[in-house]
Amino acid sequence: MIIDEPTANIDPNFIKLIESTLKSINEKYKTTILIVTHNTAQSFRLCDEIVFMKDGCVIEHKNKEYFKSPEKEFIKEFVRLN
């Protein structure tokens, strides 16, 4: 399943519903869900792996724990601002 900015401009109560639905689908069907988002907090809540892109190129593809203290300055700044 591929979803793009699934909770952009959505009321916070519905964000929780959407996120729990995505988690349920993932757990029940063991399906991979690719989420395109600028929301780093949401990606930490929902994802096991994160692919960080800039200008259409993959910069990092790591376990989400890596992104809590990334090495690359651009990624540090992006995570800090979000």
Secondary structure by P-SEA (a helix, b strand, c coil): cccccccccccaaaaaaaaaaaaaaaaaccbbbbbbcccaaaaaacccbbbbbcccccccccccccccccccaaaaaaaaac
